[in-house]
């Protein structure tokens, strides 16, 4: 027995292959980070596992502030933590829209404007050694206008932090976005 067309259940959409989903997410993250020249200047990279980001600061001799120790410059450490917080906060916001299909990633992607730093407090726990550094940020609160983020940085051992920070950020107006090719001119204050 065949049902009339108006009573037939809707056809299920075939799920996207996982590789396509990964490529789309990686492209969105790359677009988000490539628009910030300071990320390239520091040589920062981001490793994505699902919705979790780990920032990587590969060691380079120009990052050394005190050659006697040697230790990574405190300003580089602070910048690494602040950039990690801003990218995590932007990714946290962008992720929801991307996964819900509210953002079309097939063409020119209107990426969210980056949050603006209200204040950022860094705790230097020990010297950053001349090696690669890693950081992860956790969004403590994210509202329409304000967000709070905590960041931790380590080198060889995740439980042995060399710096941590807490930042408060002003969120961009809802719906405020910019095309991918906007460059650094409108990318916030990073």
TIVO-2410 file (N, C-alpha, C; in nm, 3 decimals):
# residues 190
REC num residu      c1      c2      c3 atome chaine
REC   1      X   0.084  -0.117   0.000     N      A
REC   1      X   0.000   0.000   0.000    CA      A
REC   1      X   0.089   0.124   0.000     C      A
REC   2      X   0.060   0.216  -0.085     N      A
REC   2      X   0.139   0.336  -0.100    CA      A
REC   2      X   0.065   0.456  -0.042     C      A
REC   3      X   0.139   0.541   0.033     N      A
REC   3      X   0.080   0.661   0.092    CA      A
REC   3      X   0.072   0.772  -0.012     C      A
REC   4      X  -0.028   0.856  -0.002     N      A
REC   4      X  -0.032   0.973  -0.091    CA      A
REC   4      X   0.088   1.063  -0.062     C      A
REC   5      X   0.135   1.140  -0.163     N      A
REC   5      X   0.257   1.222  -0.145    CA      A
REC   5      X   0.252   1.315  -0.025     C      A
REC   6      X   0.135   1.371   0.008     N      A
REC   6      X   0.128   1.464   0.121    CA      A
REC   6      X   0.142   1.395   0.256     C      A
REC   7      X   0.129   1.261   0.260     N      A
REC   7      X   0.140   1.188   0.386    CA      A
REC   7      X   0.273   1.114   0.401     C      A
REC   8      X   0.356   1.116   0.297     N      A
REC   8      X   0.484   1.046   0.305    CA      A
REC   8      X   0.579   1.123   0.398     C      A
REC   9      X   0.656   1.049   0.477     N      A
REC   9      X   0.753   1.117   0.566    CA      A
REC   9      X   0.859   1.188   0.481     C      A
REC  10      X   0.911   1.300   0.533     N      A
REC  10      X   1.014   1.373   0.457    CA      A
REC  10      X   1.140   1.287   0.442     C      A
REC  11      X   1.209   1.306   0.332     N      A
REC  11      X   1.333   1.232   0.309    CA      A
REC  11      X   1.442   1.284   0.402     C      A
REC  12      X   1.521   1.193   0.455     N      A
REC  12      X   1.632   1.231   0.542    CA      A
REC  12      X   1.749   1.277   0.457     C      A
REC  13      X   1.811   1.384   0.502     N      A
REC  13      X   1.931   1.432   0.434    CA      A
REC  13      X   2.048   1.341   0.468     C      A
REC  14      X   2.126   1.310   0.370     N      A
REC  14      X   2.243   1.228   0.393    CA      A
REC  14      X   2.345   1.311   0.470     C      A
REC  15      X   2.398   1.258   0.580     N      A
REC  15      X   2.497   1.335   0.657    CA      A
REC  15      X   2.622   1.362   0.572     C      A
REC  16      X   2.684   1.476   0.599     N      A
REC  16      X   2.807   1.511   0.528    CA      A
REC  16      X   2.917   1.414   0.570     C      A
REC  17      X   3.007   1.380   0.478     N      A
REC  17      X   3.122   1.298   0.517    CA      A
REC  17      X   3.207   1.374   0.619     C      A
REC  18      X   3.263   1.301   0.713     N      A
REC  18      X   3.339   1.363   0.821    CA      A
REC  18      X   3.457   1.444   0.768     C      A
REC  19      X   3.518   1.401   0.659     N      A
REC  19      X   3.632   1.474   0.603    CA      A
REC  19      X   3.589   1.612   0.554     C      A
REC  20      X   3.471   1.623   0.497     N      A
REC  20      X   3.418   1.752   0.450    CA      A
REC  20      X   3.395   1.845   0.570     C      A
REC  21      X   3.340   1.790   0.678     N      A
REC  21      X   3.316   1.869   0.799    CA      A
REC  21      X   3.449   1.920   0.855     C      A
REC  22      X   3.549   1.833   0.863     N      A
REC  22      X   3.680   1.873   0.914    CA      A
REC  22      X   3.742   1.983   0.828     C      A
REC  23      X   3.733   1.966   0.697     N      A
REC  23      X   3.790   2.067   0.606    CA      A
REC  23      X   3.721   2.202   0.625     C      A
REC  24      X   3.588   2.199   0.642     N      A
REC  24      X   3.513   2.323   0.660    CA      A
REC  24      X   3.554   2.392   0.791     C      A
REC  25      X   3.566   2.315   0.899     N      A
REC  25      X   3.606   2.371   1.028    CA      A
REC  25      X   3.748   2.426   1.023     C      A
REC  26      X   3.840   2.350   0.961     N      A
REC  26      X   3.978   2.395   0.951    CA      A
REC  26      X   3.989   2.523   0.867     C      A
REC  27      X   3.911   2.530   0.759     N      A
REC  27      X   3.912   2.650   0.675    CA      A
REC  27      X   3.859   2.771   0.752     C      A
REC  28      X   3.757   2.750   0.832     N      A
REC  28      X   3.701   2.860   0.911    CA      A
REC  28      X   3.803   2.909   1.014     C      A
REC  29      X   3.871   2.817   1.081     N      A
REC  29      X   3.974   2.856   1.179    CA      A
REC  29      X   4.089   2.927   1.111     C      A
REC  30      X   4.133   2.875   0.997     N      A
REC  30      X   4.242   2.937   0.923    CA      A
REC  30      X   4.204   3.080   0.882     C      A
REC  31      X   4.083   3.097   0.836     N      A
REC  31      X   4.036   3.230   0.796    CA      A
REC  31      X   4.033   3.325   0.915     C      A
REC  32      X   3.990   3.274   1.029     N      A
REC  32      X   3.982   3.356   1.149    CA      A
REC  32      X   4.121   3.403   1.193     C      A
REC  33      X   4.220   3.314   1.188     N      A
REC  33      X   4.353   3.347   1.237    CA      A
REC  33      X   4.439   3.418   1.133     C      A
REC  34      X   4.421   3.390   1.005     N      A
REC  34      X   4.503   3.454   0.902    CA      A
REC  34      X   4.471   3.602   0.886     C      A
REC  35      X   4.357   3.646   0.937     N      A
REC  35      X   4.322   3.787   0.928    CA      A
REC  35      X   4.388   3.874   1.033     C      A
REC  36      X   4.470   3.813   1.119     N      A
REC  36      X   4.537   3.888   1.226    CA      A
REC  36      X   4.688   3.883   1.201     C      A
REC  37      X   4.746   3.991   1.149     N      A
REC  37      X   4.890   3.989   1.115    CA      A
REC  37      X   4.981   3.956   1.233     C      A
REC  38      X   4.943   3.994   1.355     N      A
REC  38      X   5.030   3.970   1.470    CA      A
REC  38      X   5.045   3.820   1.497     C      A
REC  39      X   4.944   3.741   1.462     N      A
REC  39      X   4.955   3.595   1.478    CA      A
REC  39      X   5.068   3.543   1.388     C      A
REC  40      X   5.074   3.593   1.264     N      A
REC  40      X   5.181   3.552   1.174    CA      A
REC  40      X   5.316   3.606   1.222     C      A
REC  41      X   5.318   3.728   1.274     N      A
REC  41      X   5.442   3.787   1.323    CA      A
REC  41      X   5.503   3.701   1.436     C      A
REC  42      X   5.419   3.657   1.528     N      A
REC  42      X   5.467   3.572   1.638    CA      A
REC  42      X   5.494   3.429   1.592     C      A
REC  43      X   5.436   3.390   1.480     N      A
REC  43      X   5.451   3.253   1.433    CA      A
REC  43      X   5.353   3.157   1.500     C      A
REC  44      X   5.249   3.211   1.562     N      A
REC  44      X   5.152   3.128   1.634    CA      A
REC  44      X   5.076   3.036   1.539     C      A
REC  45      X   5.038   2.921   1.593     N      A
REC  45      X   4.955   2.824   1.521    CA      A
REC  45      X   4.844   2.780   1.615     C      A
REC  46      X   4.739   2.722   1.558     N      A
REC  46      X   4.630   2.670   1.640    CA      A
REC  46      X   4.600   2.528   1.598     C      A
REC  47      X   4.594   2.439   1.696     N      A
REC  47      X   4.560   2.299   1.674    CA      A
REC  47      X   4.415   2.281   1.717     C      A
REC  48      X   4.331   2.231   1.626     N      A
REC  48      X   4.188   2.216   1.654    CA      A
REC  48      X   4.155   2.069   1.669     C      A
REC  49      X   4.091   2.034   1.777     N      A
REC  49      X   4.036   1.900   1.800    CA      A
REC  49      X   3.890   1.920   1.835     C      A
REC  50      X   3.801   1.897   1.739     N      A
REC  50      X   3.660   1.928   1.761    CA      A
REC  50      X   3.646   2.077   1.781     C      A
REC  51      X   3.583   2.117   1.890     N      A
REC  51      X   3.568   2.260   1.918    CA      A
REC  51      X   3.677   2.313   2.010     C      A
REC  52      X   3.774   2.228   2.048     N      A
REC  52      X   3.880   2.269   2.140    CA      A
REC  52      X   4.003   2.317   2.064     C      A
REC  53      X   4.055   2.431   2.104     N      A
REC  53      X   4.173   2.489   2.041    CA      A
REC  53      X   4.291   2.489   2.137     C      A
REC  54      X   4.408   2.457   2.084     N      A
REC  54      X   4.532   2.474   2.158    CA      A
REC  54      X   4.620   2.567   2.075     C      A
REC  55      X   4.663   2.676   2.135     N      A
REC  55      X   4.753   2.769   2.068    CA      A
REC  55      X   4.896   2.719   2.086     C      A
REC  56      X   4.975   2.734   1.981     N      A
REC  56      X   5.114   2.690   1.983    CA      A
REC  56      X   5.201   2.809   1.945     C      A
REC  57      X   5.302   2.836   2.027     N      A
REC  57      X   5.400   2.940   1.998    CA      A
REC  57      X   5.534   2.869   1.976     C      A
REC  58      X   5.568   2.838   1.850     N      A
REC  58      X   5.696   2.772   1.824    CA      A
REC  58      X   5.812   2.862   1.866     C      A
REC  59      X   5.912   2.802   1.926     N      A
REC  59      X   6.026   2.882   1.971    CA      A
REC  59      X   6.098   2.943   1.852     C      A
REC  60      X   6.139   3.067   1.870     N      A
REC  60      X   6.224   3.138   1.774    CA      A
REC  60      X   6.317   3.228   1.856     C      A
REC  61      X   6.442   3.242   1.817     N      A
REC  61      X   6.538   3.322   1.896    CA      A
REC  61      X   6.492   3.465   1.921     C      A
REC  62      X   6.419   3.525   1.829     N      A
REC  62      X   6.374   3.664   1.848    CA      A
REC  62      X   6.270   3.679   1.958     C      A
REC  63      X   6.218   3.570   2.012     N      A
REC  63      X   6.121   3.576   2.122    CA      A
REC  63      X   6.188   3.591   2.258     C      A
REC  64      X   6.319   3.575   2.262     N      A
REC  64      X   6.394   3.583   2.388    CA      A
REC  64      X   6.404   3.728   2.434     C      A
REC  65      X   6.370   3.751   2.560     N      A
REC  65      X   6.381   3.884   2.619    CA      A
REC  65      X   6.503   3.897   2.706     C      A
REC  66      X   6.537   3.790   2.777     N      A
REC  66      X   6.655   3.791   2.864    CA      A
REC  66      X   6.751   3.683   2.816     C      A
REC  67      X   6.855   3.721   2.741     N      A
REC  67      X   6.947   3.620   2.687    CA      A
REC  67      X   7.033   3.554   2.794     C      A
REC  68      X   7.044   3.614   2.912     N      A
REC  68      X   7.124   3.556   3.019    CA      A
REC  68      X   7.061   3.427   3.071     C      A
REC  69      X   6.929   3.425   3.085     N      A
REC  69      X   6.862   3.306   3.139    CA      A
REC  69      X   6.863   3.187   3.042     C      A
REC  70      X   6.833   3.186   2.925     N      A
REC  70      X   6.748   3.274   2.843    CA      A
REC  70      X   6.601   3.249   2.873     C      A
REC  71      X   6.520   3.353   2.854     N      A
REC  71      X   6.376   3.343   2.882    CA      A
REC  71      X   6.297   3.419   2.776     C      A
REC  72      X   6.178   3.368   2.748     N      A
REC  72      X   6.087   3.434   2.653    CA      A
REC  72      X   6.049   3.571   2.712     C      A
REC  73      X   6.046   3.671   2.628     N      A
REC  73      X   6.011   3.807   2.670    CA      A
REC  73      X   5.871   3.809   2.732     C      A
REC  74      X   5.854   3.884   2.839     N      A
REC  74      X   5.725   3.893   2.906    CA      A
REC  74      X   5.615   3.949   2.817     C      A
REC  75      X   5.651   4.042   2.729     N      A
REC  75      X   5.553   4.098   2.636    CA      A
REC  75      X   5.506   3.995   2.535     C      A
REC  76      X   5.597   3.909   2.492     N      A
REC  76      X   5.560   3.801   2.400    CA      A
REC  76      X   5.466   3.704   2.471     C      A
REC  77      X   5.497   3.672   2.596     N      A
REC  77      X   5.411   3.582   2.674    CA      A
REC  77      X   5.272   3.642   2.689     C      A
REC  78      X   5.264   3.770   2.724     N      A
REC  78      X   5.134   3.836   2.741    CA      A
REC  78      X   5.057   3.838   2.609     C      A
REC  79      X   5.126   3.870   2.500     N      A
REC  79      X   5.061   3.874   2.369    CA      A
REC  79      X   5.010   3.735   2.330     C      A
REC  80      X   5.090   3.633   2.356     N      A
REC  80      X   5.052   3.494   2.327    CA      A
REC  80      X   4.923   3.458   2.402     C      A
REC  81      X   4.917   3.494   2.529     N      A
REC  81      X   4.799   3.464   2.610    CA      A
REC  81      X   4.677   3.545   2.562     C      A
REC  82      X   4.697   3.673   2.533     N      A
REC  82      X   4.584   3.757   2.491    CA      A
REC  82      X   4.529   3.714   2.355     C      A
REC  83      X   4.616   3.685   2.261     N      A
REC  83      X   4.572   3.638   2.130    CA      A
REC  83      X   4.497   3.506   2.145     C      A
REC  84      X   4.549   3.417   2.228     N      A
REC  84      X   4.482   3.288   2.252    CA      A
REC  84      X   4.341   3.311   2.306     C      A
REC  85      X   4.327   3.402   2.401     N      A
REC  85      X   4.196   3.431   2.460    CA      A
REC  85      X   4.099   3.486   2.355     C      A
REC  86      X   4.146   3.580   2.274     N      A
REC  86      X   4.059   3.643   2.174    CA      A
REC  86      X   4.017   3.544   2.066     C      A
REC  87      X   4.110   3.462   2.019     N      A
REC  87      X   4.076   3.363   1.916    CA      A
REC  87      X   3.981   3.258   1.974     C      A
REC  88      X   4.006   3.213   2.097     N      A
REC  88      X   3.915   3.116   2.160    CA      A
REC  88      X   3.775   3.174   2.174     C      A
REC  89      X   3.765   3.297   2.219     N      A
REC  89      X   3.636   3.361   2.236    CA      A
REC  89      X   3.564   3.377   2.102     C      A
REC  90      X   3.636   3.416   1.999     N      A
REC  90      X   3.577   3.430   1.865    CA      A
REC  90      X   3.535   3.294   1.811     C      A
REC  91      X   3.620   3.193   1.831     N      A
REC  91      X   3.589   3.057   1.784    CA      A
REC  91      X   3.467   3.003   1.858     C      A
REC  92      X   3.460   3.027   1.987     N      A
REC  92      X   3.347   2.984   2.071    CA      A
REC  92      X   3.217   3.041   2.016     C      A
REC  93      X   3.219   3.168   1.978     N      A
REC  93      X   3.101   3.235   1.924    CA      A
REC  93      X   3.071   3.186   1.783     C      A
REC  94      X   3.174   3.177   1.699     N      A
REC  94      X   3.159   3.139   1.559    CA      A
REC  94      X   3.116   2.993   1.545     C      A
REC  95      X   3.165   2.907   1.636     N      A
REC  95      X   3.138   2.763   1.630    CA      A
REC  95      X   2.987   2.734   1.628     C      A
REC  96      X   2.915   2.800   1.718     N      A
REC  96      X   2.770   2.775   1.727    CA      A
REC  96      X   2.700   2.807   1.597     C      A
REC  97      X   2.731   2.922   1.537     N      A
REC  97      X   2.669   2.960   1.411    CA      A
REC  97      X   2.711   2.867   1.298     C      A
REC  98      X   2.837   2.830   1.296     N      A
REC  98      X   2.888   2.741   1.191    CA      A
REC  98      X   2.822   2.604   1.198     C      A
REC  99      X   2.814   2.547   1.316     N      A
REC  99      X   2.757   2.414   1.331    CA      A
REC  99      X   2.606   2.411   1.310     C      A
REC 100      X   2.539   2.522   1.338     N      A
REC 100      X   2.394   2.530   1.317    CA      A
REC 100      X   2.360   2.557   1.170     C      A
REC 101      X   2.464   2.579   1.088     N      A
REC 101      X   2.440   2.605   0.946    CA      A
REC 101      X   2.398   2.747   0.915     C      A
REC 102      X   2.416   2.837   1.012     N      A
REC 102      X   2.379   2.978   0.989    CA      A
REC 102      X   2.486   3.054   0.912     C      A
REC 103      X   2.601   2.990   0.890     N      A
REC 103      X   2.710   3.051   0.815    CA      A
REC 103      X   2.738   2.962   0.694     C      A
REC 104      X   2.736   3.021   0.576     N      A
REC 104      X   2.766   2.948   0.454    CA      A
REC 104      X   2.916   2.957   0.430     C      A
REC 105      X   2.985   2.845   0.446     N      A
REC 105      X   3.130   2.844   0.432    CA      A
REC 105      X   3.175   2.810   0.291     C      A
REC 106      X   3.080   2.800   0.198     N      A
REC 106      X   3.118   2.764   0.061    CA      A
REC 106      X   3.170   2.884  -0.018     C      A
REC 107      X   3.131   3.004   0.021     N      A
REC 107      X   3.176   3.123  -0.051    CA      A
REC 107      X   3.255   3.213   0.040     C      A
REC 108      X   3.235   3.343   0.028     N      A
REC 108      X   3.301   3.441   0.114    CA      A
REC 108      X   3.234   3.438   0.251     C      A
REC 109      X   3.311   3.403   0.353     N      A
REC 109      X   3.256   3.383   0.487    CA      A
REC 109      X   3.257   3.514   0.565     C      A
REC 110      X   3.141   3.558   0.613     N      A
REC 110      X   3.143   3.677   0.699    CA      A
REC 110      X   3.184   3.637   0.840     C      A
REC 111      X   3.312   3.655   0.871     N      A
REC 111      X   3.361   3.616   1.002    CA      A
REC 111      X   3.321   3.720   1.106     C      A
REC 112      X   3.308   3.676   1.230     N      A
REC 112      X   3.272   3.771   1.335    CA      A
REC 112      X   3.386   3.868   1.361     C      A
REC 113      X   3.350   3.989   1.399     N      A
REC 113      X   3.454   4.085   1.439    CA      A
REC 113      X   3.513   4.034   1.570     C      A
REC 114      X   3.638   4.064   1.592     N      A
REC 114      X   3.704   4.017   1.712    CA      A
REC 114      X   3.662   4.101   1.832     C      A
REC 115      X   3.653   4.038   1.949     N      A
REC 115      X   3.623   4.112   2.072    CA      A
REC 115      X   3.735   4.212   2.102     C      A
REC 116      X   3.702   4.316   2.175     N      A
REC 116      X   3.800   4.417   2.214    CA      A
REC 116      X   3.835   4.398   2.361     C      A
REC 117      X   3.962   4.407   2.392     N      A
REC 117      X   4.009   4.386   2.529    CA      A
REC 117      X   3.968   4.503   2.618     C      A
REC 118      X   3.904   4.470   2.730     N      A
REC 118      X   3.873   4.570   2.833    CA      A
REC 118      X   3.990   4.575   2.931     C      A
REC 119      X   4.027   4.459   2.985     N      A
REC 119      X   4.146   4.448   3.069    CA      A
REC 119      X   4.201   4.307   3.057     C      A
REC 120      X   4.329   4.294   3.087     N      A
REC 120      X   4.395   4.164   3.074    CA      A
REC 120      X   4.505   4.157   3.179     C      A
REC 121      X   4.494   4.063   3.270     N      A
REC 121      X   4.588   4.049   3.380    CA      A
REC 121      X   4.667   3.920   3.364     C      A
REC 122      X   4.799   3.931   3.361     N      A
REC 122      X   4.886   3.816   3.341    CA      A
REC 122      X   4.958   3.783   3.471     C      A
REC 123      X   4.962   3.657   3.506     N      A
REC 123      X   5.041   3.607   3.618    CA      A
REC 123      X   5.159   3.531   3.559     C      A
REC 124      X   5.281   3.583   3.579     N      A
REC 124      X   5.402   3.516   3.532    CA      A
REC 124      X   5.444   3.421   3.643     C      A
REC 125      X   5.432   3.292   3.621     N      A
REC 125      X   5.457   3.194   3.727    CA      A
REC 125      X   5.602   3.145   3.729     C      A
REC 126      X   5.666   3.144   3.614     N      A
REC 126      X   5.808   3.107   3.602    CA      A
REC 126      X   5.856   3.154   3.466     C      A
REC 127      X   5.983   3.147   3.443     N      A
REC 127      X   6.038   3.191   3.315    CA      A
REC 127      X   5.994   3.098   3.202     C      A
REC 128      X   5.961   3.159   3.090     N      A
REC 128      X   5.933   3.080   2.970    CA      A
REC 128      X   6.065   3.041   2.907     C      A
REC 129      X   6.092   2.912   2.901     N      A
REC 129      X   6.220   2.863   2.852    CA      A
REC 129      X   6.227   2.871   2.699     C      A
REC 130      X   6.346   2.861   2.642     N      A
REC 130      X   6.359   2.866   2.496    CA      A
REC 130      X   6.311   2.736   2.430     C      A
REC 131      X   6.182   2.715   2.431     N      A
REC 131      X   6.117   2.600   2.369    CA      A
REC 131      X   5.977   2.639   2.326     C      A
REC 132      X   5.910   2.549   2.259     N      A
REC 132      X   5.772   2.573   2.216    CA      A
REC 132      X   5.684   2.592   2.339     C      A
REC 133      X   5.584   2.678   2.324     N      A
REC 133      X   5.488   2.702   2.432    CA      A
REC 133      X   5.348   2.670   2.380     C      A
REC 134      X   5.261   2.632   2.471     N      A
REC 134      X   5.123   2.595   2.438    CA      A
REC 134      X   5.029   2.670   2.532     C      A
REC 135      X   4.909   2.697   2.483     N      A
REC 135      X   4.811   2.766   2.569    CA      A
REC 135      X   4.670   2.721   2.532     C      A
REC 136      X   4.586   2.719   2.632     N      A
REC 136      X   4.443   2.693   2.612    CA      A
REC 136      X   4.366   2.795   2.692     C      A
REC 137      X   4.256   2.839   2.632     N      A
REC 137      X   4.170   2.937   2.698    CA      A
REC 137      X   4.036   2.872   2.729     C      A
REC 138      X   3.974   2.922   2.834     N      A
REC 138      X   3.840   2.875   2.875    CA      A
REC 138      X   3.752   2.998   2.889     C      A
REC 139      X   3.641   2.996   2.819     N      A
REC 139      X   3.546   3.107   2.829    CA      A
REC 139      X   3.464   3.085   2.956     C      A
REC 140      X   3.481   3.176   3.053     N      A
REC 140      X   3.407   3.164   3.179    CA      A
REC 140      X   3.266   3.219   3.167     C      A
REC 141      X   3.254   3.327   3.091     N      A
REC 141      X   3.123   3.389   3.072    CA      A
REC 141      X   3.124   3.459   2.937     C      A
REC 142      X   3.019   3.441   2.863     N      A
REC 142      X   3.006   3.511   2.736    CA      A
REC 142      X   2.862   3.556   2.719     C      A
REC 143      X   2.843   3.686   2.727     N      A
REC 143      X   2.711   3.743   2.709    CA      A
REC 143      X   2.704   3.823   2.581     C      A
REC 144      X   2.597   3.900   2.566     N      A
REC 144      X   2.581   3.981   2.446    CA      A
REC 144      X   2.688   4.089   2.434     C      A
REC 145      X   2.728   4.148   2.544     N      A
REC 145      X   2.820   4.262   2.539    CA      A
REC 145      X   2.954   4.238   2.609     C      A
REC 146      X   2.963   4.137   2.694     N      A
REC 146      X   3.080   4.121   2.780    CA      A
REC 146      X   3.117   3.974   2.789     C      A
REC 147      X   3.248   3.946   2.797     N      A
REC 147      X   3.294   3.808   2.814    CA      A
REC 147      X   3.415   3.806   2.906     C      A
REC 148      X   3.430   3.695   2.976     N      A
REC 148      X   3.543   3.673   3.065    CA      A
REC 148      X   3.611   3.542   3.023     C      A
REC 149      X   3.744   3.548   3.009     N      A
REC 149      X   3.820   3.432   2.960    CA      A
REC 149      X   3.942   3.410   3.049     C      A
REC 150      X   3.972   3.284   3.077     N      A
REC 150      X   4.093   3.247   3.152    CA      A
REC 150      X   4.183   3.168   3.057     C      A
REC 151      X   4.314   3.196   3.061     N      A
REC 151      X   4.411   3.130   2.972    CA      A
REC 151      X   4.525   3.074   3.055     C      A
REC 152      X   4.573   2.956   3.016     N      A
REC 152      X   4.688   2.894   3.082    CA      A
REC 152      X   4.791   2.856   2.977     C      A
REC 153      X   4.919   2.880   3.008     N      A
REC 153      X   5.028   2.847   2.915    CA      A
REC 153      X   5.129   2.756   2.983     C      A
REC 154      X   5.181   2.662   2.908     N      A
REC 154      X   5.280   2.567   2.958    CA      A
REC 154      X   5.378   2.536   2.847     C      A
REC 155      X   5.482   2.462   2.882     N      A
REC 155      X   5.578   2.422   2.780    CA      A
REC 155      X   5.588   2.270   2.773     C      A
REC 156      X   5.663   2.207   2.858     N      A
REC 156      X   5.682   2.063   2.849    CA      A
REC 156      X   5.577   1.982   2.923     C      A
REC 157      X   5.522   2.040   3.029     N      A
REC 157      X   5.432   1.966   3.116    CA      A
REC 157      X   5.304   2.049   3.138     C      A
REC 158      X   5.191   1.998   3.097     N      A
REC 158      X   5.063   2.069   3.105    CA      A
REC 158      X   5.029   2.113   3.248     C      A
REC 159      X   5.075   2.038   3.347     N      A
REC 159      X   5.043   2.072   3.487    CA      A
REC 159      X   5.143   2.172   3.546     C      A
REC 160      X   5.246   2.207   3.471     N      A
REC 160      X   5.348   2.303   3.518    CA      A
REC 160      X   5.339   2.430   3.434     C      A
REC 161      X   5.246   2.517   3.470     N      A
REC 161      X   5.221   2.639   3.393    CA      A
REC 161      X   5.336   2.738   3.411     C      A
REC 162      X   5.367   2.812   3.305     N      A
REC 162      X   5.465   2.920   3.320    CA      A
REC 162      X   5.396   3.056   3.322     C      A
REC 163      X   5.271   3.062   3.279     N      A
REC 163      X   5.195   3.187   3.287    CA      A
REC 163      X   5.046   3.154   3.276     C      A
REC 164      X   4.966   3.244   3.332     N      A
REC 164      X   4.821   3.234   3.318    CA      A
REC 164      X   4.766   3.376   3.316     C      A
REC 165      X   4.645   3.391   3.265     N      A
REC 165      X   4.588   3.525   3.254    CA      A
REC 165      X   4.436   3.518   3.259     C      A
REC 166      X   4.378   3.629   3.297     N      A
REC 166      X   4.233   3.646   3.292    CA      A
REC 166      X   4.207   3.775   3.217     C      A
REC 167      X   4.114   3.768   3.123     N      A
REC 167      X   4.082   3.886   3.044    CA      A
REC 167      X   3.932   3.909   3.039     C      A
REC 168      X   3.896   4.036   3.025     N      A
REC 168      X   3.757   4.075   3.007    CA      A
REC 168      X   3.748   4.146   2.873     C      A
REC 169      X   3.646   4.113   2.797     N      A
REC 169      X   3.637   4.159   2.660    CA      A
REC 169      X   3.499   4.217   2.630     C      A
REC 170      X   3.499   4.320   2.545     N      A
REC 170      X   3.377   4.378   2.494    CA      A
REC 170      X   3.343   4.304   2.366     C      A
REC 171      X   3.226   4.246   2.362     N      A
REC 171      X   3.185   4.167   2.246    CA      A
REC 171      X   3.132   4.260   2.137     C      A
REC 172      X   3.156   4.222   2.011     N      A
REC 172      X   3.102   4.303   1.901    CA      A
REC 172      X   2.950   4.299   1.901     C      A
REC 173      X   2.891   4.400   1.838     N      A
REC 173      X   2.745   4.404   1.827    CA      A
REC 173      X   2.696   4.278   1.755     C      A
REC 174      X   2.581   4.222   1.795     N      A
REC 174      X   2.527   4.105   1.726    CA      A
REC 174      X   2.509   4.133   1.577     C      A
REC 175      X   2.548   4.036   1.495     N      A
REC 175      X   2.534   4.051   1.351    CA      A
REC 175      X   2.646   4.128   1.287     C      A
REC 176      X   2.737   4.183   1.367     N      A
REC 176      X   2.851   4.258   1.314    CA      A
REC 176      X   2.951   4.157   1.260     C      A
REC 177      X   2.980   4.164   1.133     N      A
REC 177      X   3.076   4.072   1.073    CA      A
REC 177      X   3.149   4.143   0.961     C      A
REC 178      X   3.246   4.074   0.907     N      A
REC 178      X   3.323   4.131   0.798    CA      A
REC 178      X   3.361   4.019   0.703     C      A
REC 179      X   3.380   4.050   0.575     N      A
REC 179      X   3.421   3.946   0.481    CA      A
REC 179      X   3.564   3.903   0.508     C      A
REC 180      X   3.600   3.786   0.457     N      A
REC 180      X   3.734   3.730   0.479    CA      A
REC 180      X   3.845   3.821   0.432     C      A
REC 181      X   3.826   3.892   0.324     N      A
REC 181      X   3.934   3.970   0.268    CA      A
REC 181      X   3.945   4.109   0.329     C      A
REC 182      X   3.885   4.131   0.444     N      A
REC 182      X   3.887   4.264   0.507    CA      A
REC 182      X   4.025   4.299   0.558     C      A
REC 183      X   4.112   4.201   0.576     N      A
REC 183      X   4.248   4.230   0.623    CA      A
REC 183      X   4.248   4.270   0.769     C      A
REC 184      X   4.358   4.325   0.812     N      A
REC 184      X   4.376   4.356   0.952    CA      A
REC 184      X   4.305   4.485   0.993     C      A
REC 185      X   4.264   4.565   0.897     N      A
REC 185      X   4.205   4.695   0.931    CA      A
REC 185      X   4.085   4.687   1.021     C      A
REC 186      X   4.002   4.585   1.009     N      A
REC 186      X   3.883   4.576   1.091    CA      A
REC 186      X   3.883   4.459   1.185     C      A
REC 187      X   4.000   4.402   1.212     N      A
REC 187      X   4.004   4.277   1.287    CA      A
REC 187      X   4.016   4.296   1.438     C      A
REC 188      X   3.969   4.401   1.493     N      A
REC 188      X   3.977   4.418   1.637    CA      A
REC 188      X   4.112   4.476   1.676     C      A
REC 189      X   4.154   4.447   1.796     N      A
REC 189      X   4.275   4.511   1.847    CA      A
REC 189      X   4.391   4.417   1.864     C      A
REC 190      X   4.386   4.300   1.806     N      A
REC 190      X   4.496   4.205   1.821    CA      A
REC 190      X   4.612   4.245   1.735     C      A
***
